[in-house]
Amino acid sequence: MPAPRATAPLQDRVALAVLRWFDTGSDAAARDSARIDWLRAAPFFGMHLACLGVIWVGVSPTALWVAALTYGVRMFAITGFYHRYFAHRTFRTSRGVQFLFACIGAACVQRGPLWWAAHHRCHHQHADTPADPHSPRLRGFWRSHMGWFLTEEGFRTDWKRIPDLARYPELRWLDRYDVVVPIAFAAVLYGTGALLQQHAPALGTSGGQLLTWGFFVSTVILFHVTVTINSLAHRFGSRRFETADDSRNNPWLALLTFGEGWHNNHHFFPGSARQGFRWWELDLTYYGLRLMALCGLVQGLRPVPARVLRLGRARCASQ
């Protein structure tokens, strides 16, 4: 029978949780446990509660436009850079552009780029097996959707999976202090709203309103849409390719996530910068990356190999 695990006094556990909110480097001695770390997850739930602020701050066309803009820009940073660049290295870019989009991705409050890439690489290696941190087949909807994100082991960055990225000190710093960018972003939104309230009152907005809609509401929606690829895109949709996992293509999720919903395509060949393999498979992230390539900001977008396209057409014809 295993020895009972010692429990630190509540005040010590709270102090450690608060420290970890601001400095993930304090995780060095953290336990690898599948239990939800409720104290450390408190800011996550706090962001959801903050969305209720719309009751007091109201709404305006300006606030809705800002919410949509912050959703769109940050979704592109998550899908184009956190996912297709940092996790899969499907194109090249300069160190400056790499850091810029790492910062925009960090503003999504989905942790740092090194953490994100390490966890996603783990998912691809172990998709829908017991080692997959968010398999709906094995763990159910809520665990695969958000529960895994809040566990003690879920907070850890697996450095062994990202030696190619860990050599950049600015990325290591951003990963360690992953709340700095979101806090700064929230402050900018509040300050912008306050300035507009003073100098352009006809817009009907305020600091609190832009903070609530542009940060809290937009961020919460962005998070839940992003993780539908874990929870829903392994359950609902079509399967063009026979993969060892349950990945599926879902056009509705592809629309919301700027192309990530072509998930079966991606799991069959994750090395391409493009996830919509057919001309009618809308992939807004890929179009954005193509535009950046035309501007010289990214290079070497990896295409879908001809053999993969031929196999996909053959499978469609046989169905």
C-alpha positions as CSV (number, residue, x, y, z in Angstrom):
1,M,0.0,0.0,0.0
2,P,1.6,3.4,-1.0
3,A,2.4,5.8,1.7
4,P,-0.1,8.7,2.0
5,R,1.0,11.9,0.3
6,A,2.0,14.7,2.6
7,T,-0.2,17.8,2.3
8,A,1.4,21.2,2.7
9,P,-0.5,23.8,4.9
10,L,-3.2,25.7,3.0
11,Q,-1.4,29.0,3.2
12,D,1.8,27.4,1.7
13,R,-0.2,25.9,-1.1
14,V,-1.9,29.2,-1.9
15,A,1.4,31.0,-1.8
16,L,2.9,28.5,-4.2
17,A,-0.1,28.7,-6.5
18,V,0.1,32.5,-6.7
19,L,3.8,32.3,-7.4
20,R,3.1,29.9,-10.3
21,W,0.5,32.2,-11.7
22,F,3.4,34.6,-12.5
23,D,6.4,32.4,-12.8
24,T,6.1,28.9,-14.3
25,G,9.8,28.3,-13.6
26,S,8.7,27.5,-10.0
27,D,7.3,24.2,-11.4
28,A,10.6,22.5,-11.1
29,A,9.5,20.4,-8.1
30,A,5.9,20.1,-9.1
31,R,4.1,16.8,-9.1
32,D,3.1,15.0,-12.2
33,S,-0.5,14.3,-11.3
34,A,-3.6,14.0,-13.4
35,R,-5.6,15.7,-10.7
36,I,-6.9,19.2,-11.4
37,D,-4.9,21.9,-9.6
38,W,-7.8,24.0,-8.4
39,L,-5.7,26.7,-6.8
40,R,-3.5,27.2,-9.8
41,A,-6.5,27.1,-12.2
42,A,-8.3,29.9,-10.3
43,P,-7.4,32.6,-12.9
44,F,-8.8,30.4,-15.6
45,F,-12.2,30.3,-13.9
46,G,-11.8,34.0,-13.0
47,M,-11.6,34.9,-16.7
48,H,-14.9,33.2,-17.3
49,L,-16.6,35.0,-14.4
50,A,-15.2,38.3,-15.6
51,C,-17.3,37.9,-18.8
52,L,-20.3,38.6,-16.6
53,G,-19.0,42.2,-16.6
54,V,-20.9,42.8,-19.8
55,I,-23.9,43.2,-17.5
56,W,-22.4,46.4,-16.1
57,V,-20.3,47.8,-18.9
58,G,-22.9,47.3,-21.7
59,V,-22.1,46.8,-25.3
60,S,-21.3,49.0,-28.3
61,P,-20.4,48.4,-32.0
62,T,-16.9,49.5,-31.1
63,A,-16.6,46.8,-28.4
64,L,-17.9,44.1,-30.7
65,W,-15.5,45.1,-33.5
66,V,-12.6,45.1,-31.1
67,A,-13.7,41.6,-29.7
68,A,-13.9,40.2,-33.3
69,L,-10.5,41.8,-34.2
70,T,-8.7,40.5,-31.2
71,Y,-10.3,37.0,-31.8
72,G,-9.2,37.0,-35.4
73,V,-5.6,38.2,-34.9
74,R,-4.9,35.9,-32.0
75,M,-6.6,32.9,-33.6
76,F,-4.2,33.3,-36.6
77,A,-1.2,33.5,-34.2
78,I,-2.3,30.3,-32.5
79,T,-3.0,28.3,-35.6
80,G,-0.3,29.8,-37.9
81,F,2.5,30.1,-35.4
82,Y,1.9,28.2,-32.1
83,H,0.6,25.2,-34.1
84,R,2.0,25.2,-37.7
85,Y,5.3,26.9,-36.9
86,F,6.3,26.1,-33.3
87,A,4.8,22.6,-33.0
88,H,5.3,21.4,-36.6
89,R,7.9,23.7,-38.1
90,T,6.1,23.8,-41.5
91,F,7.8,27.0,-42.6
92,R,10.7,29.3,-41.8
93,T,10.8,32.8,-40.5
94,S,13.1,35.4,-39.0
95,R,13.8,35.5,-35.3
96,G,12.0,38.8,-35.0
97,V,8.8,37.6,-36.7
98,Q,9.1,34.4,-34.6
99,F,9.1,36.4,-31.4
100,L,6.4,38.8,-32.5
101,F,3.9,36.1,-33.2
102,A,5.0,34.2,-30.0
103,C,4.0,37.3,-28.1
104,I,0.6,37.6,-30.0
105,G,0.1,33.9,-29.3
106,A,0.9,34.4,-25.6
107,A,-1.9,37.1,-25.5
108,C,-4.3,34.2,-26.1
109,V,-3.7,33.0,-22.5
110,Q,-3.0,29.5,-23.7
111,R,0.4,29.6,-22.1
112,G,3.8,30.0,-23.7
113,P,4.9,28.8,-27.2
114,L,7.3,26.2,-25.8
115,W,4.6,24.7,-23.5
116,W,2.1,24.7,-26.4
117,A,4.5,23.0,-28.9
118,A,5.6,20.4,-26.4
119,H,2.1,19.3,-25.5
120,H,1.0,19.3,-29.1
121,R,3.9,17.1,-30.1
122,C,3.0,14.7,-27.3
123,H,-0.5,14.6,-28.7
124,H,0.6,13.7,-32.2
125,Q,3.0,11.0,-30.9
126,H,0.3,9.4,-28.7
127,A,-3.0,10.4,-30.3
128,D,-6.0,8.6,-28.8
129,T,-3.8,6.3,-26.7
130,P,-3.5,6.4,-22.9
131,A,-0.5,8.7,-23.2
132,D,-2.5,11.3,-25.1
133,P,-3.3,14.1,-22.6
134,H,-6.7,14.9,-24.2
135,S,-8.2,12.0,-26.0
136,P,-12.1,12.1,-26.0
137,R,-12.2,8.4,-26.7
138,L,-10.4,7.6,-23.4
139,R,-11.1,10.6,-21.2
140,G,-14.5,11.9,-22.2
141,F,-15.6,15.3,-23.5
142,W,-14.9,17.7,-20.6
143,R,-11.5,16.1,-19.8
144,S,-10.4,16.3,-23.4
145,H,-11.9,19.8,-23.8
146,M,-10.5,21.6,-20.8
147,G,-9.8,19.3,-17.8
148,W,-6.4,18.2,-19.0
149,F,-5.4,21.9,-19.3
150,L,-5.9,22.4,-15.6
151,T,-4.1,19.3,-14.2
152,E,-0.8,19.4,-12.3
153,E,0.9,17.5,-15.1
154,G,-0.9,19.7,-17.7
155,F,0.9,22.8,-16.4
156,R,4.3,21.4,-17.0
157,T,6.5,22.1,-20.1
158,D,8.2,18.9,-21.4
159,W,11.5,20.4,-22.4
160,K,12.7,17.1,-24.0
161,R,10.3,17.6,-26.8
162,I,11.4,21.1,-27.8
163,P,15.2,21.3,-28.0
164,D,14.9,23.2,-31.3
165,L,12.9,25.9,-29.6
166,A,14.5,25.9,-26.2
167,R,17.7,27.4,-27.6
168,Y,16.1,30.8,-27.9
169,P,16.3,32.7,-24.5
170,E,13.5,35.1,-25.4
171,L,11.1,32.2,-26.0
172,R,12.2,30.6,-22.7
173,W,11.5,33.9,-20.9
174,L,8.1,34.2,-22.6
175,D,7.3,30.7,-21.6
176,R,8.3,31.2,-18.0
177,Y,6.5,34.5,-17.5
178,D,3.5,33.7,-19.7
179,V,1.2,36.1,-18.0
180,V,3.2,39.2,-18.8
181,V,1.8,39.6,-22.3
182,P,-1.8,39.0,-21.4
183,I,-1.7,41.5,-18.6
184,A,-0.1,44.1,-20.8
185,F,-2.6,43.4,-23.6
186,A,-5.5,43.8,-21.1
187,A,-4.0,47.1,-19.9
188,V,-3.7,48.4,-23.5
189,L,-7.4,47.6,-24.1
190,Y,-8.5,49.3,-21.0
191,G,-6.4,52.4,-21.7
192,T,-7.6,52.5,-25.3
193,G,-11.2,52.4,-24.1
194,A,-10.6,55.1,-21.6
195,L,-9.1,57.4,-24.2
196,L,-12.0,56.8,-26.6
197,Q,-14.5,57.5,-23.9
198,Q,-12.7,60.9,-23.3
199,H,-11.9,61.9,-26.8
200,A,-14.5,60.1,-28.9
201,P,-17.6,59.8,-26.7
202,A,-19.9,59.2,-29.7
203,L,-18.4,55.7,-30.0
204,G,-20.2,54.8,-26.7
205,T,-17.3,52.8,-25.3
206,S,-15.2,52.9,-22.2
207,G,-12.1,51.3,-20.6
208,G,-14.1,48.7,-18.8
209,Q,-16.1,47.8,-21.9
210,L,-13.1,47.3,-24.2
211,L,-11.4,45.3,-21.4
212,T,-14.5,43.1,-20.9
213,W,-15.3,42.5,-24.6
214,G,-11.9,42.7,-26.2
215,F,-10.1,40.7,-23.6
216,F,-12.3,38.5,-21.3
217,V,-15.1,37.6,-23.7
218,S,-12.9,37.3,-26.8
219,T,-10.3,35.3,-24.9
220,V,-12.8,32.8,-23.4
221,I,-14.4,32.3,-26.8
222,L,-11.0,31.9,-28.4
223,F,-9.9,29.3,-25.9
224,H,-13.1,27.1,-26.2
225,V,-13.1,27.3,-30.0
226,T,-9.4,26.3,-30.1
227,V,-9.8,23.2,-27.9
228,T,-12.8,22.0,-29.8
229,I,-10.1,20.5,-32.0
230,N,-9.2,18.2,-29.1
231,S,-12.7,17.4,-27.9
232,L,-15.0,17.6,-31.1
233,A,-12.7,17.0,-34.0
234,H,-11.9,13.5,-32.7
235,R,-15.6,12.7,-32.5
236,F,-17.6,14.5,-35.2
237,G,-16.9,14.7,-38.9
238,S,-15.7,12.7,-41.8
239,R,-12.5,10.6,-42.2
240,R,-10.8,10.9,-45.6
241,F,-7.7,9.0,-44.4
242,E,-7.4,5.9,-42.3
243,T,-5.2,7.1,-39.4
244,A,-4.5,5.2,-36.1
245,D,-6.4,7.9,-34.2
246,D,-10.0,9.2,-34.3
247,S,-9.2,12.5,-36.1
248,R,-12.0,13.9,-38.4
249,N,-12.5,16.7,-40.9
250,N,-15.2,19.1,-39.7
251,P,-16.0,22.1,-42.0
252,W,-17.8,24.0,-39.2
253,L,-14.8,23.8,-36.9
254,A,-12.5,24.6,-39.8
255,L,-14.4,27.9,-40.3
256,L,-14.2,28.8,-36.6
257,T,-10.6,27.9,-36.2
258,F,-9.3,29.3,-39.5
259,G,-8.6,25.8,-41.0
260,E,-7.8,23.6,-38.0
261,G,-11.0,21.6,-38.4
262,W,-9.5,19.7,-41.4
263,H,-8.1,17.6,-38.6
264,N,-8.0,14.2,-40.3
265,N,-6.0,15.7,-43.1
266,H,-3.6,17.2,-40.6
267,H,-3.1,13.9,-38.6
268,F,-2.4,12.0,-41.8
269,F,0.2,14.5,-42.9
270,P,1.1,17.0,-40.2
271,G,4.2,18.3,-42.0
272,S,2.3,20.7,-44.4
273,A,1.6,24.3,-43.7
274,R,-1.8,23.7,-45.4
275,Q,-4.5,21.7,-43.7
276,G,-7.3,22.1,-46.2
277,F,-6.0,19.7,-48.8
278,R,-8.8,20.4,-51.4
279,W,-9.5,23.7,-53.1
280,W,-12.9,23.9,-51.4
281,E,-11.6,23.2,-47.9
282,L,-11.4,26.7,-46.4
283,D,-8.1,27.3,-44.6
284,L,-7.9,30.9,-43.6
285,T,-4.6,30.4,-41.8
286,Y,-2.9,29.1,-44.8
287,Y,-4.1,32.0,-46.9
288,G,-2.7,34.3,-44.3
289,L,0.6,32.5,-44.4
290,R,0.7,32.7,-48.2
291,L,0.2,36.5,-47.9
292,M,3.0,36.7,-45.4
293,A,5.2,34.7,-47.8
294,L,4.4,37.2,-50.6
295,C,5.6,40.0,-48.2
296,G,8.8,38.1,-47.4
297,L,7.9,37.6,-43.8
298,V,7.9,33.8,-43.9
299,Q,9.6,31.3,-46.3
300,G,9.5,27.7,-47.3
301,L,5.8,26.9,-46.7
302,R,5.7,23.1,-46.9
303,P,3.1,21.9,-49.4
304,V,0.9,18.9,-49.3
305,P,2.9,16.1,-51.2
306,A,1.3,15.0,-54.5
307,R,1.1,11.4,-53.3
308,V,-1.0,12.5,-50.4
309,L,-3.3,14.5,-52.7
310,R,-3.6,11.5,-55.0
311,L,-4.4,9.2,-52.1
312,G,-7.1,11.6,-50.8
313,R,-8.7,11.9,-54.2
314,A,-8.7,8.1,-54.6
315,R,-10.4,7.6,-51.2
316,C,-13.0,10.3,-52.0
317,A,-13.8,8.5,-55.3
318,S,-14.2,5.1,-53.6
319,Q,-16.6,6.4,-51.0
